[in-house]
Amino acid sequence: MADSTDEDSPECPACGDPVATSSEQRVVTTLEESEAVYLHFCNDDCLENWES
């Protein structure tokens, strides 16, 4: 993802902002209908808000 831009960055499910590539980014993998789904979060705070 080093070449990604804000236009093709995934959207954070907690805050709706584009997720920038950084050391604070968090990715959660889930299974939906036997397929892997990757949720990208801006940081730990967004991940915690989404989990609660």
DSSP file (Angstrom, degrees, kcal/mol; ACC not computed):
  #  RESIDUE AA STRUCTURE BP1 BP2  ACC     N-H-->O    O-->H-N    N-H-->O    O-->H-N    TCO  KAPPA ALPHA  PHI   PSI    X-CA   Y-CA   Z-CA
    1    1 A M    >         0   0    0      0, 0.0     3,-1.5     0, 0.0    20,-0.1   0.000 360.0 360.0 360.0  10.7    0.0    0.0    0.0
    2    2 A A  T 3   +     0   0    0      1,-0.3    19,-0.1     3,-0.0     0, 0.0   0.794 360.0  49.1 -64.6 -26.3    3.0    2.3   -0.2
    3    3 A D  T 3  S+     0   0    0      2,-0.0    -1,-0.3     0, 0.0     2,-0.0   0.382  86.8 116.2 -93.8   4.3    1.7    3.7   -3.5
    4    4 A S    <   -     0   0    0     -3,-1.5     2,-0.2     4,-0.1    17,-0.1  -0.341  47.7-156.5 -75.9 156.1   -1.9    4.3   -2.4
    5    5 A T    >>  -     0   0    0     15,-0.1     3,-0.8    -2,-0.0     4,-0.8  -0.717  37.4 -95.2-120.1 173.7   -3.4    7.8   -2.4
    6    6 A D  T 34 S+     0   0    0      1,-0.2     3,-0.4    -2,-0.2    13,-0.1   0.818 122.0  62.6 -58.6 -29.5   -6.3    9.2   -0.4
    7    7 A E  T 34 S+     0   0    0      1,-0.2    -1,-0.2    11,-0.1    -3,-0.0   0.849 115.1  28.9 -66.7 -34.3   -8.5    8.5   -3.4
    8    8 A D  T <4 S+     0   0    0     -3,-0.8    -1,-0.2     2,-0.1    -2,-0.2   0.294  93.4 117.9-110.7  10.3   -8.0    4.7   -3.2
    9    9 A S  S  < S-     0   0    0     -4,-0.8    11,-0.1    -3,-0.4    -3,-0.0  -0.497  72.1-106.0 -73.0 144.6   -7.4    4.5    0.5
   10   10 A P        -     0   0    0      0, 0.0     9,-3.2     0, 0.0     2,-0.4  -0.326  35.0-112.7 -66.6 156.1   -9.9    2.4    2.4
   11   11 A E  B     -A   18   0A   0      7,-0.2    29,-0.4     1,-0.0     6,-0.1  -0.759  25.4-116.8 -93.4 134.7  -12.5    4.2    4.6
   12   12 A C     >  -     0   0    0      5,-3.0     4,-2.1    -2,-0.4    29,-0.2  -0.559  16.7-147.6 -68.4 124.1  -12.3    3.9    8.4
   13   13 A P  T  4 S+     0   0    0      0, 0.0    -1,-0.2     0, 0.0    28,-0.1   0.686  94.4  50.9 -68.5 -16.3  -15.5    2.2    9.5
   14   14 A A  T  4 S+     0   0    0      3,-0.1    27,-0.1     1,-0.0    -2,-0.0   0.908 130.5   8.7 -86.7 -46.2  -15.4    4.2   12.8
   15   15 A C  T  4 S-     0   0    0      2,-0.2    26,-0.0     0, 0.0    -1,-0.0   0.606  89.8-125.8-114.5 -16.1  -14.9    7.8   11.6
   16   16 A G     <  +     0   0    0     -4,-2.1     3,-0.1     1,-0.3     0, 0.0   0.410  64.1 131.8  87.0  -3.4  -15.4    7.6    7.8
   17   17 A D        -     0   0    0     -6,-0.1    -5,-3.0     1,-0.1    -1,-0.3  -0.461  69.0 -94.8 -78.8 154.0  -12.0    9.2    7.0
   18   18 A P  B     -A   11   0A   0      0, 0.0     2,-0.7     0, 0.0    -7,-0.2  -0.471  42.0-120.5 -64.2 139.9   -9.6    7.7    4.4
   19   19 A V        -     0   0    0     -9,-3.2     2,-0.2    -2,-0.1    23,-0.1  -0.754  26.5-150.0 -89.1 116.8   -7.1    5.5    6.2
   20   20 A A        -     0   0    0     -2,-0.7     2,-0.8   -11,-0.1     5,-0.1  -0.529  26.0-102.8 -82.4 151.3   -3.6    6.8    5.6
   21   21 A T        +     0   0    0     -2,-0.2     2,-0.3   -20,-0.1    -1,-0.1  -0.656  69.5 129.4 -75.0 113.4   -0.7    4.4    5.5
   22   22 A S  S >  S-     0   0    0     -2,-0.8     3,-0.9    20,-0.0    -3,-0.0  -0.949  73.9 -98.4-155.0 172.2    1.0    4.9    8.8
   23   23 A S  T 3  S+     0   0    0     -2,-0.3    -2,-0.0     1,-0.2    20,-0.0   0.671 119.9  59.4 -71.7 -15.1    2.4    3.0   11.8
   24   24 A E  T 3  S+     0   0    0     18,-0.1    -1,-0.2     2,-0.1    20,-0.1   0.606  79.0 111.8 -87.6 -12.7   -0.9    3.9   13.7
   25   25 A Q    <   -     0   0    0     -3,-0.9     2,-0.4    -5,-0.1    17,-0.2  -0.330  51.5-160.5 -62.8 140.6   -3.1    2.1   11.1
   26   26 A R  E     -B   41   0B   0     15,-2.2    15,-3.5    17,-0.1     2,-0.4  -0.971   4.6-161.3-124.8 141.8   -4.9   -1.0   12.3
   27   27 A V  E     -B   40   0B   0     -2,-0.4     2,-0.5    13,-0.2    13,-0.2  -0.986   1.8-166.1-125.2 130.1   -6.4   -3.8   10.2
   28   28 A V  E     -B   39   0B   0     11,-2.6    11,-3.0    -2,-0.4     2,-0.5  -0.957   9.1-151.6-115.0 132.3   -9.0   -6.3   11.5
   29   29 A T  E     +B   38   0B   0     -2,-0.5     2,-0.3     9,-0.2     9,-0.2  -0.896  20.8 170.3-105.6 129.8   -9.7   -9.4    9.4
   30   30 A T  E     -B   37   0B   0      7,-2.7     7,-3.0    -2,-0.5     2,-0.5  -0.863  30.3-120.6-129.1 165.9  -13.2  -11.0    9.7
   31   31 A L  E     +B   36   0B   0     -2,-0.3     2,-0.4     5,-0.2     5,-0.2  -0.944  26.7 176.9-110.2 128.6  -15.0  -13.7    7.8
   32   32 A E  E >  S-B   35   0B   0      3,-2.6     3,-1.2    -2,-0.5    -2,-0.0  -0.974  76.3 -17.3-130.9 118.1  -18.2  -13.0    6.0
   33   33 A E  T 3  S-     0   0    0     -2,-0.4    -1,-0.1     1,-0.3     3,-0.1   0.909 127.9 -53.9  52.1  47.4  -19.9  -15.8    4.0
   34   34 A S  T 3  S+     0   0    0      1,-0.2     2,-0.4     0, 0.0    -1,-0.3   0.637 117.0 110.5  65.8  18.6  -16.6  -17.7    4.0
   35   35 A E  E <  S-B   32   0B   0     -3,-1.2    -3,-2.6     2,-0.0     2,-0.2  -0.966  72.1-113.7-123.6 141.8  -14.6  -14.8    2.6
   36   36 A A  E     -B   31   0B   0     -2,-0.4     2,-0.4    -5,-0.2    -5,-0.2  -0.527  29.8-167.3 -72.2 134.3  -12.0  -12.7    4.3
   37   37 A V  E     -B   30   0B   0     -7,-3.0    -7,-2.7    -2,-0.2     2,-0.5  -0.993   7.0-152.0-124.1 129.4  -13.0   -9.1    4.9
   38   38 A Y  E     -B   29   0B   0     -2,-0.4     2,-0.5    -9,-0.2    -9,-0.2  -0.902   5.7-164.4-107.6 123.0  -10.4   -6.5    5.9
   39   39 A L  E     -B   28   0B   0    -11,-3.0   -11,-2.6    -2,-0.5     2,-0.5  -0.928   9.3-154.0-106.8 124.4  -11.4   -3.5    7.9
   40   40 A H  E     -B   27   0B   0     -2,-0.5     2,-0.3   -29,-0.4   -13,-0.2  -0.855  10.0-168.4-103.8 130.0   -8.9   -0.6    8.1
   41   41 A F  E     -B   26   0B   0    -15,-3.5   -15,-2.2    -2,-0.5     3,-0.1  -0.891  26.8-130.8-118.6 147.4   -8.9    1.8   11.0
   42   42 A C  S    S-     0   0    0     -2,-0.3     2,-0.3   -17,-0.2    -1,-0.1   0.884  80.5 -35.5 -61.0 -41.4   -7.0    5.1   11.4
   43   43 A N  S  > S-     0   0    0    -18,-0.1     4,-1.9   -17,-0.1     5,-0.1  -0.917  75.8 -69.7-166.7-175.9   -5.6    4.2   14.8
   44   44 A D  H  > S+     0   0    0     -2,-0.3     4,-2.9     1,-0.2     5,-0.2   0.860 124.1  58.4 -62.1 -37.0   -6.3    2.4   18.1
   45   45 A D  H  > S+     0   0    0      2,-0.2     4,-2.4     1,-0.2    -1,-0.2   0.928 107.6  45.5 -60.7 -45.8   -8.9    5.0   19.1
   46   46 A C  H  > S+     0   0    0      2,-0.2     4,-2.3     1,-0.2    -1,-0.2   0.908 113.1  51.0 -63.7 -41.5  -11.0    4.3   16.0
   47   47 A L  H  X S+     0   0    0     -4,-1.9     4,-2.2     2,-0.2    -2,-0.2   0.933 111.2  47.7 -60.9 -46.2  -10.7    0.6   16.5
   48   48 A E  H  X S+     0   0    0     -4,-2.9     4,-1.4     1,-0.2    -2,-0.2   0.894 111.1  50.9 -63.5 -40.5  -11.7    0.8   20.1
   49   49 A N  H  < S+     0   0    0     -4,-2.4    -1,-0.2     1,-0.2    -2,-0.2   0.898 111.4  48.4 -63.2 -40.1  -14.7    3.0   19.3
   50   50 A W  H  < S+     0   0    0     -4,-2.3    -2,-0.2     1,-0.2    -1,-0.2   0.874 110.2  51.9 -67.6 -37.7  -15.8    0.5   16.6
   51   51 A E  H  <        0   0    0     -4,-2.2    -1,-0.2     1,-0.2    -2,-0.2   0.773 360.0 360.0 -71.1 -25.9  -15.5   -2.4   19.0
   52   52 A S     <        0   0    0     -4,-1.4    -1,-0.2    -5,-0.2    -2,-0.2   0.470 360.0 360.0 -89.5 360.0  -17.6   -0.8   21.7
